[in-house]
Amino acid sequence: MQHRRRPELACAEGRAESPAEASGAGPSTYRVRAGDTLSSIARQFSTTVILLKQWNGLSSDRIKVGDQLKIRG
C-alpha cells in the first residue's frame, strides 16, 4: 500500500506550511521531489498542468528534483 505524501509548501521566508496554512494571500512555493511530475503536483494542489506551467514560465513538462514551483491558491 502506497501512502500519499503530504504536499510541502514554503512561504516567502522559507518556512514549511501545511496546505491549510498556505491558503492565505499570495503564492507559495513547492520544492520538487524525486518521482514528482507536473501532473502529480497539479493533482495535489487541485490545479492543472497548464496553470502550473503558466505560473512558472515553463515551456515544457520537464522539471527536476530541487526545482521550486510557484503554487497559487
Secondary structure, 3 states (H helix, E strand, C coil): CCCCCCCCEECCCCCEECCCHHHCCCCEEEECCCCCCHHHHHHHCCCCHHHHHHHHCCCCCCCCCCCEEEECC
